[in-house]
Amino acid sequence: MDIFLLIKSALPQLTRQEKIVADSLLEFPELVVEKNITSLAQSIGVSRNTVTRFCKTLGFQGYTEFKYAVNAYFAQKIDRNSNNSSINLMIESYKQMLDQLIATNLNLKKLAEQILQSVSIKIVATGKSSPCADQLKYNLQTLNIYSEVVEKIYYSDDLSYVFQPRDLVIIYTVSGKSALTNSIAGGAVKSKANVFAVTAAKSLPFATTETYILPNARDLNKYSISNHLLFYLFNDLLTNEVVKYSKPNKY
C-alpha cells in the first residue's frame, strides 16, 4: 500500500485541522518516523486528538498503527536484493538534488557580508540539524570568525533573552516544524536580531531577513535521501562566499 496515495485520496474527507496533518506529512514524511504523537502534534500545531482522528480516517486504529504502516512502506521501497542498483539510484537522486540546487541561483553575498560585519553570530539548530550548525561554526572558526551554536536550551514561551538586537542569527530547519527551533527563532525575532534561515520548507512560521529555500528530498520520492546533505553543501558554499568578500590578506 502506498501510504501517501492513501493520504491524498482521503483529503476530501478531512477537517481543516486534519488537513494540516496531511499536508505536513506529505511534504515531510520523516516527521512520522522521528516523532511520537505528542511531539508531532506540537510540531505541526494541532492536538493529539486531531492526529488520532486523522489516522482513524485513513483506516488505522491510531497513531501507533499508522506509524508502523509508514515504516513498513519505506522498508518495502528498499530493494534488499539489488544493492548496486540501489546505490546507483541513490547517487542519481543526489545528482537531481544538486541540479535543483543550481537552479535556485543562491545569492549568498548578503549573508556573507553580514557574517564579516557582525560582532555576535549565533547559529540555531536542534535535533538532526545540529551537526549542520556545528559544521558552519567550525568552517567559520578556520577563518578566525567566532560564532556560537544555540541548541541545548530549555523550551520556553519567550526566548528573546538569548539574543541581542545586533546579533546575526542563522537558523537551520528542514521542515520548519520543530517546536523548539521555532521557539528559539521567535525569541530572535522578538529581540530584533538579524535572522537568516536555511530550510527545505516552502514557508516558515517566523519572520526572517532572508530565507534560503533548498530542494526538498521528498520531491524526489526517495525518503532515504537526507535533506541535511544540502545543508552541509550550503555551509561550504557560504564559507567560500565569506572568503570572497573578506578584505584581502585578512586571513
Secondary structure as the mmCIF struct_conf table of DSSP 4:
data_model
#
loop_
_struct_conf.conf_type_id
_struct_conf.id
_struct_conf.beg_label_comp_id
_struct_conf.beg_label_asym_id
_struct_conf.beg_label_seq_id
_struct_conf.end_label_comp_id
_struct_conf.end_label_asym_id
_struct_conf.end_label_seq_id
HELX_RH_AL_P HELX_RH_AL_P1 ILE A 3 ALA A 10
HELX_RH_3T_P HELX_RH_3T_P1 LEU A 11 GLN A 13
HELX_RH_AL_P HELX_RH_AL_P2 ARG A 16 GLU A 27
TURN_TY1_P TURN_TY1_P1 PRO A 29 PRO A 29
HELX_RH_AL_P HELX_RH_AL_P3 GLU A 30 GLU A 34
HELX_RH_AL_P HELX_RH_AL_P4 ILE A 37 ILE A 44
TURN_TY1_P TURN_TY1_P2 GLY A 45 GLY A 45
HELX_RH_AL_P HELX_RH_AL_P5 ARG A 48 THR A 57
TURN_TY1_P TURN_TY1_P3 LEU A 58 GLY A 59
BEND BEND1 GLN A 61 GLY A 62
HELX_RH_AL_P HELX_RH_AL_P6 TYR A 63 LYS A 77
BEND BEND2 ILE A 78 ILE A 78
TURN_TY1_P TURN_TY1_P4 ARG A 80 ASN A 81
HELX_RH_AL_P HELX_RH_AL_P7 ASN A 83 ALA A 103
TURN_TY1_P TURN_TY1_P5 THR A 104 THR A 104
HELX_RH_AL_P HELX_RH_AL_P8 LYS A 109 GLN A 117
BEND BEND3 VAL A 119 VAL A 119
STRN STRN1 ILE A 121 VAL A 124
HELX_RH_3T_P HELX_RH_3T_P2 GLY A 127 SER A 129
HELX_RH_AL_P HELX_RH_AL_P9 SER A 130 GLN A 141
TURN_TY1_P TURN_TY1_P6 THR A 142 ASN A 144
STRN STRN2 GLU A 148 VAL A 150
BEND BEND4 LYS A 152 LYS A 152
BEND BEND5 ASP A 157 ASP A 157
HELX_RH_3T_P HELX_RH_3T_P3 SER A 160 VAL A 162
TURN_TY1_P TURN_TY1_P7 PRO A 165 ARG A 166
STRN STRN3 LEU A 168 THR A 173
BEND BEND6 VAL A 174 GLY A 176
HELX_RH_AL_P HELX_RH_AL_P10 ALA A 179 LYS A 190
TURN_TY1_P TURN_TY1_P8 SER A 191 LYS A 192
STRN STRN4 ASN A 194 THR A 199
BEND BEND7 ALA A 200 LYS A 202
BEND BEND8 PRO A 205 PHE A 206
BEND BEND9 THR A 209 THR A 209
STRN STRN5 GLU A 210 ILE A 213
HELX_LH_PP_P HELX_LH_PP_P1 LEU A 214 ASN A 216
HELX_RH_3T_P HELX_RH_3T_P4 ALA A 217 LEU A 220
TURN_TY1_P TURN_TY1_P9 ASN A 221 ASN A 221
TURN_TY1_P TURN_TY1_P10 TYR A 223 SER A 224
BEND BEND10 ILE A 225 ILE A 225
TURN_TY1_P TURN_TY1_P11 ASN A 227 ASN A 227
HELX_RH_AL_P HELX_RH_AL_P11 HIS A 228 TYR A 245
BEND BEND11 SER A 246 SER A 246
HELX_LH_PP_P HELX_LH_PP_P2 LYS A 247 LYS A 247
TURN_TY1_P TURN_TY1_P12 PRO A 248 ASN A 249
#
